[in-house]
Each structure stands twice: as C-alpha cells, then as structure tokens.
C-alpha cells in the first residue's frame, strides 16, 4: 500500500468478503421480521432499491453514481456471498447474526 501511495493511489475502502454456506444454522426468529414469498417478479428489486437509500457501503454508493438500482441486479450465482465495508459495523453485525463467515479481507485503492 505504501508503494501504491507513492504512485498516487489512495485507500478507497477496506472490505470484508463473506459467505453463507449450506448447512449453517439460521438464527432464531426475533419477531422483528416476517418472511413471506415474493409477491411479483420486480418486488425484490424494489425492496433492494429501498435498502440502498442511505447505504453506508462505499462500493454501493459509488455504483449508484453510474447506474440505477434496477440496472445492476441480474444473473444467478451458485453460492451466497456478500461484502461490506469494515467501517459499516451495523451491516457486518447483521451478516454475522445470519451465519455469514468472513473468508477474505479486501483493500481497494483508487487513482481518482
């Protein structure tokens, strides 16, 4: 990082890379949330759009300067992975409560 800094790079964000593995126990329901099936095809995109409003995640904030929430959420993945900024303690704690494990830390630099 020091060598990159001398070349003009600056720290953008340090992130936790997380993964939920099949068989991981799910936390007991607290009664604060209710789970139900998706009501219509666009409902998940609409809900995630609401979640992004006011996000503390540096990558999500940066993404929203170039695209809308609707233009980013296509494709299937073979496992459930996530990432959040180290400084986004509320989100990191929520992932931990849901049984996600940190499998990697990532440091992102930028030359803006």
DSSP file (Angstrom, degrees, kcal/mol; ACC not computed):
  #  RESIDUE AA STRUCTURE BP1 BP2  ACC     N-H-->O    O-->H-N    N-H-->O    O-->H-N    TCO  KAPPA ALPHA  PHI   PSI    X-CA   Y-CA   Z-CA
    1    1 A X     >        0   0    0      0, 0.0     4,-2.5     0, 0.0     5,-0.1   0.000 360.0 360.0 360.0 -35.9    0.0    0.0    0.0
    2    2 A X  H  >  +     0   0    0      2,-0.2     4,-1.9     1,-0.2     5,-0.1   0.925 360.0  48.0 -63.5 -43.1    2.9    2.3    0.7
    3    3 A X  H  > S+     0   0    0      1,-0.2     4,-1.0     2,-0.2    -1,-0.2   0.898 112.1  49.6 -64.0 -40.5    4.3    1.8   -2.8
    4    4 A X  H  4>S+     0   0    0      1,-0.2     5,-2.7     2,-0.2     3,-0.3   0.887 107.7  55.0 -64.9 -38.1    0.9    2.3   -4.3
    5    5 A X  H ><5S+     0   0    0     -4,-2.5     3,-1.5     1,-0.2    -1,-0.2   0.893 104.6  52.5 -61.4 -40.2    0.6    5.5   -2.3
    6    6 A X  H 3<5S+     0   0    0     -4,-1.9    -1,-0.2     1,-0.3    -2,-0.2   0.774 106.7  55.1 -66.2 -24.1    3.8    6.8   -3.7
    7    7 A X  T 3<5S-     0   0    0     -4,-1.0    -1,-0.3    -3,-0.3    -2,-0.2   0.371 131.2 -93.7 -89.0   4.4    2.4    6.1   -7.2
    8    8 A X  T < 5S+     0   0    0     -3,-1.5    -3,-0.2     1,-0.3     2,-0.1   0.442  78.8 139.4 102.7  -0.1   -0.6    8.3   -6.4
    9    9 A X      < -     0   0    0     -5,-2.7     2,-0.3    -6,-0.1    -1,-0.3  -0.470  32.2-161.7 -78.2 150.4   -3.1    5.7   -5.2
   10   10 A X  E     -A  110   0A   0    100,-2.4   100,-2.4    -2,-0.1     2,-0.2  -0.965  30.3 -97.7-128.4 148.3   -5.4    6.4   -2.2
   11   11 A X  E     +A  109   0A   0     -2,-0.3    98,-0.2    98,-0.2     3,-0.1  -0.474  36.4 179.0 -62.6 126.1   -7.3    4.0    0.0
   12   12 A X  E     -     0   0A   0     96,-3.1     2,-0.3     1,-0.3    97,-0.2   0.868  60.4 -38.8 -91.3 -53.7  -10.9    3.7   -1.2
   13   13 A X  E     -A  108   0A   0     95,-1.4    95,-2.9     2,-0.0     2,-0.5  -0.957  42.4-128.9-169.4 150.4  -12.2    1.2    1.4
   14   14 A X  E     -A  107   0A   0     -2,-0.3    72,-3.0    93,-0.2    73,-0.4  -0.939  37.2-166.2-105.4 133.3  -11.3   -2.0    3.3
   15   15 A X  E     -AB 106  85A   0     91,-3.4    91,-2.5    -2,-0.5     2,-0.5  -0.850  22.6-134.6-124.8 154.0  -13.9   -4.7    2.9
   16   16 A X  E     -AB 105  84A   0     68,-3.2    68,-1.8    -2,-0.3     2,-0.5  -0.906  19.1-150.0 -99.0 131.7  -15.0   -7.9    4.5
   17   17 A X  E     -AB 104  83A   0     87,-3.1    86,-2.3    -2,-0.5    87,-1.3  -0.926  23.3-171.2-103.5 127.2  -15.8  -10.7    2.0
   18   18 A X  E     -AB 102  82A   0     64,-3.2    64,-2.1    -2,-0.5     2,-0.3  -0.786  14.5-167.9-122.6 156.2  -18.4  -13.0    3.5
   19   19 A X  E     -AB 101  81A   0     82,-2.0    82,-2.6    -2,-0.3     2,-0.5  -0.989  13.3-151.0-146.9 136.6  -20.0  -16.3    2.6
   20   20 A X  E     - B   0  80A   0     60,-2.4    60,-0.8    -2,-0.3     2,-0.3  -0.941  24.2-154.5-103.4 125.0  -23.0  -18.2    3.9
   21   21 A X    >   -     0   0    0     -2,-0.5     3,-2.1    78,-0.4    58,-0.0  -0.784  25.1 -97.3-104.5 142.6  -22.5  -22.0    3.5
   22   22 A X  T 3  S+     0   0    0     -2,-0.3     3,-0.1     1,-0.3    -1,-0.1  -0.266 111.5  31.8 -53.9 139.2  -25.2  -24.6    3.1
   23   23 A X  T 3  S+     0   0    0      1,-0.3     2,-0.3    -3,-0.0    -1,-0.3   0.249  81.9 135.5  93.4 -12.3  -25.9  -26.2    6.5
   24   24 A X    <   -     0   0    0     -3,-2.1    -1,-0.3     1,-0.1    76,-0.0  -0.537  63.4-112.0 -67.9 128.5  -25.1  -23.1    8.5
   25   25 A X        -     0   0    0     -2,-0.3     2,-0.4    -3,-0.1    -1,-0.1  -0.341  26.3-130.6 -63.1 142.8  -27.7  -22.7   11.2
   26   26 A X        -     0   0    0      1,-0.1    72,-0.1    -3,-0.0     3,-0.1  -0.766  30.1-102.5 -93.1 138.9  -30.0  -19.8   10.7
   27   27 A X        -     0   0    0     -2,-0.4    -1,-0.1    70,-0.4     3,-0.1  -0.195  44.4 -92.1 -59.4 149.9  -30.6  -17.5   13.8
   28   28 A X        -     0   0    0      1,-0.1     2,-0.2     2,-0.1    -1,-0.1  -0.307  48.8 -98.6 -58.7 144.5  -33.8  -17.9   15.7
   29   29 A X        -     0   0    0      1,-0.1    -1,-0.1    -3,-0.1     5,-0.0  -0.488  29.6-161.6 -67.6 134.9  -36.5  -15.5   14.6
   30   30 A X        -     0   0    0     -2,-0.2    -1,-0.1    -3,-0.1    -2,-0.1   0.578  38.0-115.6 -93.6 -11.6  -36.7  -12.5   16.8
   31   31 A X  S    S+     0   0    0      2,-0.3    -2,-0.1     0, 0.0     3,-0.0   0.319  95.9 100.8  89.7  -8.1  -40.2  -11.4   15.8
   32   32 A X  S    S+     0   0    0      1,-0.0     2,-0.3     2,-0.0    -3,-0.0   0.742  81.6  45.8 -79.3 -23.4  -38.8   -8.2   14.3
   33   33 A X        -     0   0    0      2,-0.0     2,-0.4     0, 0.0    -2,-0.3  -0.880  67.0-154.2-120.6 151.0  -39.0   -9.6   10.8
   34   34 A X        -     0   0    0     -2,-0.3     2,-0.4    -5,-0.0    -2,-0.0  -0.989  12.2-149.9-122.2 134.9  -41.7  -11.5    8.9
   35   35 A X        +     0   0    0     -2,-0.4     2,-0.3     0, 0.0    -2,-0.0  -0.867  26.1 153.8-107.1 137.9  -40.8  -13.8    6.0
   36   36 A X        -     0   0    0     -2,-0.4     3,-0.1     0, 0.0    -2,-0.0  -0.962  46.2 -83.5-151.8 162.8  -43.1  -14.5    3.0
   37   37 A X        -     0   0    0     -2,-0.3     2,-0.1     1,-0.1     0, 0.0  -0.298  57.7 -87.1 -67.3 157.9  -42.8  -15.5   -0.6
   38   38 A X        -     0   0    0      1,-0.1    -1,-0.1     3,-0.0     3,-0.1  -0.448  34.2-150.5 -63.4 135.7  -42.1  -12.8   -3.3
   39   39 A X  S    S-     0   0    0      1,-0.2     2,-0.3    -2,-0.1    -1,-0.1   0.821  70.4  -4.8 -82.0 -33.2  -45.4  -11.3   -4.4
   40   40 A X  S >  S-     0   0    0      1,-0.0     3,-1.9     0, 0.0     4,-0.4  -0.971  80.1 -93.1-158.5 161.3  -44.4  -10.4   -8.0
   41   41 A X  T 3  S+     0   0    0     -2,-0.3     3,-0.4     1,-0.3     4,-0.3   0.794 119.1  43.7 -54.6 -38.4  -41.3  -10.5  -10.2
   42   42 A X  T 3> S+     0   0    0      1,-0.2     4,-2.1     2,-0.1    -1,-0.3   0.442  86.3  95.8 -88.1   1.6  -40.0   -7.0   -9.6
   43   43 A X  H <> S+     0   0    0     -3,-1.9     4,-2.5     1,-0.2    -1,-0.2   0.890  81.3  50.9 -63.1 -42.1  -40.6   -7.0   -5.9
   44   44 A X  H  > S+     0   0    0     -3,-0.4     4,-2.6    -4,-0.4    -1,-0.2   0.899 110.6  49.6 -63.9 -39.7  -37.1   -7.9   -4.8
   45   45 A X  H  > S+     0   0    0     -4,-0.3     4,-2.1     2,-0.2    -1,-0.2   0.915 111.0  50.2 -64.3 -41.3  -35.5   -5.2   -7.0
   46   46 A X  H  X S+     0   0    0     -4,-2.1     4,-1.7     2,-0.2    -2,-0.2   0.916 112.2  47.2 -61.9 -42.8  -37.9   -2.7   -5.5
   47   47 A X  H  X S+     0   0    0     -4,-2.5     4,-1.9     1,-0.2    -2,-0.2   0.909 111.8  49.2 -66.1 -42.1  -37.0   -3.8   -1.9
   48   48 A X  H  X S+     0   0    0     -4,-2.6     4,-1.9     1,-0.2    -1,-0.2   0.838 106.3  57.9 -67.5 -31.6  -33.3   -3.7   -2.6
   49   49 A X  H  X S+     0   0    0     -4,-2.1     4,-0.7     1,-0.2    -1,-0.2   0.919 107.6  47.2 -61.5 -43.1  -33.7   -0.2   -4.1
   50   50 A X  H >< S+     0   0    0     -4,-1.7     3,-0.7     1,-0.2    -2,-0.2   0.882 109.2  54.4 -64.2 -38.7  -35.2    0.9   -0.8
   51   51 A X  H 3< S+     0   0    0     -4,-1.9    -1,-0.2     1,-0.2    -2,-0.2   0.860 103.0  56.8 -64.0 -36.3  -32.3   -0.7    1.1
   52   52 A X  H >< S+     0   0    0     -4,-1.9     3,-2.1    -5,-0.1     2,-0.5   0.703  79.4 105.3 -71.6 -18.9  -29.7    1.2   -0.9
   53   53 A X  T << S+     0   0    0     -4,-0.7    -3,-0.0    -3,-0.7    -4,-0.0  -0.497  99.7   1.0 -64.9 115.9  -31.2    4.5    0.1
   54   54 A X  T 3  S+     0   0    0     -2,-0.5    -1,-0.3     1,-0.2    -2,-0.1   0.654  92.5 172.9  81.0  16.8  -28.7    5.9    2.6
   55   55 A X    <   -     0   0    0     -3,-2.1    -1,-0.2     1,-0.1    -3,-0.1  -0.197  32.7-150.8 -59.3 148.6  -26.3    2.9    2.4
   56   56 A X        +     0   0    0     32,-0.0     2,-0.5    29,-0.0    -1,-0.1   0.434  64.0 112.8 -93.4  -3.2  -23.0    3.1    4.3
   57   57 A X     >  -     0   0    0      1,-0.2     4,-2.5    -5,-0.1     5,-0.2  -0.603  57.8-154.0 -79.7 120.2  -21.4    0.8    1.7
   58   58 A X  H  > S+     0   0    0     -2,-0.5     4,-2.4     1,-0.2     5,-0.2   0.885  93.6  49.4 -62.4 -41.5  -18.7    2.7   -0.3
   59   59 A X  H  > S+     0   0    0      2,-0.2     4,-3.0     1,-0.2    -1,-0.2   0.921 111.7  48.3 -66.0 -42.4  -19.0    0.4   -3.4
   60   60 A X  H  > S+     0   0    0      2,-0.2     4,-2.2     1,-0.2    -2,-0.2   0.921 112.1  49.2 -63.5 -42.8  -22.8    0.7   -3.5
   61   61 A X  H  < S+     0   0    0     -4,-2.5     4,-0.4     2,-0.2    -1,-0.2   0.917 113.6  47.0 -61.2 -42.0  -22.6    4.5   -3.2
   62   62 A X  H >< S+     0   0    0     -4,-2.4     3,-1.4     1,-0.2     4,-0.4   0.921 110.4  52.3 -64.9 -44.3  -20.1    4.6   -6.0
   63   63 A X  H >X S+     0   0    0     -4,-3.0     3,-1.7     1,-0.3     4,-1.7   0.889 102.9  59.2 -57.2 -40.3  -22.2    2.2   -8.1
   64   64 A X  T 3< S+     0   0    0     -4,-2.2    -1,-0.3     1,-0.3    -2,-0.2   0.622  94.6  64.4 -69.7 -11.5  -25.2    4.5   -7.7
   65   65 A X  T <4 S+     0   0    0     -3,-1.4    -1,-0.3    -4,-0.4    -2,-0.2   0.677 115.6  30.1 -78.9 -16.5  -23.3    7.4   -9.3
   66   66 A X  T <4 S+     0   0    0     -3,-1.7     2,-0.3    -4,-0.4    -2,-0.2   0.595 126.8  18.0-115.7 -16.7  -23.1    5.4  -12.5
   67   67 A X  S  < S-     0   0    0     -4,-1.7    -1,-0.2     5,-0.0     2,-0.2  -0.970  71.0-108.2-152.2 163.2  -26.3    3.3  -12.6
   68   68 A X    >   -     0   0    0     -2,-0.3     3,-0.8     1,-0.1     4,-0.5  -0.541  38.0-109.9 -87.8 161.5  -29.7    2.8  -11.1
   69   69 A X  G >> S+     0   0    0      1,-0.2     3,-1.0    -2,-0.2     4,-0.7   0.856 118.5  57.4 -58.2 -33.9  -30.5    0.0   -8.6
   70   70 A X  G 34 S+     0   0    0      1,-0.2     3,-0.2     2,-0.2    -1,-0.2   0.791 101.9  54.4 -67.7 -27.5  -32.7   -1.6  -11.3
   71   71 A X  G <4 S+     0   0    0     -3,-0.8    -1,-0.2     1,-0.2    -2,-0.2   0.544 106.2  51.6 -86.7  -5.3  -29.8   -1.8  -13.8
   72   72 A X  T <4 S+     0   0    0     -3,-1.0     2,-0.8    -4,-0.5    -1,-0.2   0.733  85.1  79.5-101.5 -21.4  -27.4   -3.7  -11.5
   73   73 A X     <  +     0   0    0     -4,-0.7     2,-0.2    -3,-0.2    -1,-0.1  -0.406  61.0 121.7-103.8  55.0  -29.3   -7.0  -10.1
   74   74 A X        +     0   0    0     -2,-0.8    -3,-0.0    -3,-0.1     2,-0.0  -0.790  43.4  40.9-112.3 154.5  -29.3   -9.7  -13.0
   75   75 A X        -     0   0    0     -2,-0.2     2,-0.3     2,-0.0     0, 0.0   0.114  69.4-100.7  97.5 152.9  -27.8  -13.3  -13.0
   76   76 A X        -     0   0    0      2,-0.0     2,-0.3    -2,-0.0    -2,-0.0  -0.792  26.1-154.8-109.1 152.8  -27.7  -16.3  -10.7
   77   77 A X        -     0   0    0     -2,-0.3    -2,-0.0     2,-0.1     0, 0.0  -0.935  20.7-130.4-126.5 151.3  -24.8  -17.4   -8.5
   78   78 A X  S    S+     0   0    0     -2,-0.3     2,-0.3     2,-0.0    -1,-0.0   0.550  89.4  22.7 -80.0  -5.8  -24.0  -20.9   -7.2
   79   79 A X  S    S-     0   0    0    -58,-0.0     2,-0.8     2,-0.0   -58,-0.1  -0.939  85.0-100.6-150.1 169.0  -23.5  -19.7   -3.6
   80   80 A X  E     +B   20   0A   0    -60,-0.8   -60,-2.4    -2,-0.3     2,-0.3  -0.858  49.2 161.9-101.6 109.9  -24.5  -16.9   -1.3
   81   81 A X  E     +B   19   0A   0     -2,-0.8     2,-0.3   -62,-0.2   -62,-0.2  -0.900   8.4 172.5-124.5 155.1  -21.7  -14.4   -1.0
   82   82 A X  E     -B   18   0A   0    -64,-2.1   -64,-3.2    -2,-0.3     2,-0.3  -0.936  14.0-154.4-150.8 169.8  -21.6  -10.8    0.2
   83   83 A X  E     +B   17   0A   0     -2,-0.3     2,-0.3   -66,-0.2   -66,-0.2  -0.989  11.1 176.4-148.8 149.0  -19.3   -8.0    1.1
   84   84 A X  E     -B   16   0A   0    -68,-1.8   -68,-3.2    -2,-0.3     2,-0.1  -0.986  38.0 -93.3-149.1 156.1  -19.4   -5.0    3.3
   85   85 A X  E >   -B   15   0A   0     -2,-0.3     3,-1.5   -70,-0.2   -70,-0.3  -0.404  29.8-126.2 -67.5 144.1  -17.1   -2.2    4.3
   86   86 A X  T 3  S+     0   0    0    -72,-3.0    -1,-0.1     1,-0.3   -71,-0.1   0.876 112.9  55.5 -56.4 -37.8  -15.1   -2.8    7.5
   87   87 A X  T 3  S+     0   0    0    -73,-0.4     2,-1.4     1,-0.2    -1,-0.3   0.562  84.9  84.8 -74.3  -8.0  -16.5    0.6    8.7
   88   88 A X    <>  +     0   0    0     -3,-1.5     4,-2.3     1,-0.2     3,-0.5  -0.517  55.2 165.6 -92.3  67.3  -20.1   -0.5    8.2
   89   89 A X  H  >  +     0   0    0     -2,-1.4     4,-2.5     1,-0.2     5,-0.2   0.834  67.7  56.5 -56.8 -39.7  -20.3   -2.2   11.6
   90   90 A X  H  > S+     0   0    0     -3,-0.2     4,-1.8     1,-0.2    -1,-0.2   0.917 111.5  43.3 -61.1 -40.3  -24.1   -2.5   11.6
   91   91 A X  H  > S+     0   0    0     -3,-0.5     4,-2.4     2,-0.2    -2,-0.2   0.910 112.4  52.2 -71.1 -41.1  -24.1   -4.4    8.3
   92   92 A X  H  X S+     0   0    0     -4,-2.3     4,-2.1    -7,-0.2    -2,-0.2   0.906 110.5  49.2 -59.7 -41.4  -21.1   -6.6    9.4
   93   93 A X  H  X S+     0   0    0     -4,-2.5     4,-2.4    -5,-0.2    -1,-0.2   0.880 108.7  52.7 -65.5 -38.3  -23.0   -7.5   12.6
   94   94 A X  H  X S+     0   0    0     -4,-1.8     4,-1.6     2,-0.2    -2,-0.2   0.912 109.4  48.9 -64.4 -41.8  -26.2   -8.3   10.6
   95   95 A X  H  <>S+     0   0    0     -4,-2.4     5,-2.4     2,-0.2     4,-0.3   0.917 110.6  51.0 -62.4 -42.1  -24.2  -10.7    8.4
   96   96 A X  H ><5S+     0   0    0     -4,-2.1     3,-1.4     1,-0.2    -2,-0.2   0.912 108.5  51.3 -62.4 -42.6  -22.6  -12.3   11.5
   97   97 A X  H 3<5S+     0   0    0     -4,-2.4   -70,-0.4     1,-0.3    -1,-0.2   0.833 107.2  54.7 -62.3 -31.7  -26.0  -12.9   13.1
   98   98 A X  T 3<5S-     0   0    0     -4,-1.6    -1,-0.3    -5,-0.2    -2,-0.2   0.461 124.2-103.6 -83.0  -0.5  -27.2  -14.5    9.8
   99   99 A X  T < 5 +     0   0    0     -3,-1.4   -78,-0.4    -4,-0.3    -3,-0.2   0.561  67.4 151.6  93.7   8.4  -24.3  -17.0   10.0
  100  100 A X      < -     0   0    0     -5,-2.4     2,-0.4    -6,-0.2    -1,-0.3  -0.504  32.3-147.9 -72.6 142.4  -22.1  -15.5    7.3
  101  101 A X  E     -A   19   0A   0    -82,-2.6   -82,-2.0    -2,-0.2     2,-0.6  -0.897  15.6-121.3-109.8 140.8  -18.3  -16.2    7.7
  102  102 A X  E     +A   18   0A   0     -2,-0.4   -84,-0.3   -84,-0.2     3,-0.1  -0.724  35.0 169.9 -78.1 118.8  -15.6  -13.8    6.7
  103  103 A X  E     +     0   0A   0    -86,-2.3     2,-0.3    -2,-0.6   -85,-0.2   0.519  62.9   8.2-106.4  -8.4  -13.4  -15.7    4.2
  104  104 A X  E     -A   17   0A   0    -87,-1.3   -87,-3.1     2,-0.0     2,-0.4  -0.978  57.4-139.0-165.7 151.2  -11.3  -12.8    3.0
  105  105 A X  E     -A   16   0A   0     -2,-0.3     2,-0.4   -89,-0.2   -89,-0.2  -0.937  23.6-161.3-113.9 145.5  -10.5   -9.1    3.6
  106  106 A X  E     -A   15   0A   0    -91,-2.5   -91,-3.4    -2,-0.4     2,-0.5  -0.983  10.5-157.9-131.8 135.7  -10.0   -6.8    0.6
  107  107 A X  E     -A   14   0A   0     -2,-0.4     2,-0.5   -93,-0.2   -93,-0.2  -0.970  13.0-160.5-114.5 121.9   -8.3   -3.4    0.3
  108  108 A X  E     -A   13   0A   0    -95,-2.9   -96,-3.1    -2,-0.5   -95,-1.4  -0.879   6.6-169.9-105.6 130.0   -9.5   -1.3   -2.6
  109  109 A X  E     -A   11   0A   0     -2,-0.5     2,-0.3   -98,-0.2   -98,-0.2  -0.784   3.0-160.0-112.7 158.9   -7.3    1.6   -3.9
  110  110 A X  E     -A   10   0A   0   -100,-2.4  -100,-2.4    -2,-0.3    -2,-0.0  -0.966  20.8-155.6-138.8 155.8   -8.2    4.3   -6.3
  111  111 A X              0   0    0     -2,-0.3  -102,-0.1  -102,-0.2    -2,-0.0  -0.165 360.0 360.0-118.5  36.5   -6.3    6.7   -8.6
  112  112 A X              0   0    0   -102,-0.1    -1,-0.1     0, 0.0  -103,-0.1   0.485 360.0 360.0 -67.8 360.0   -9.1    9.4   -8.9
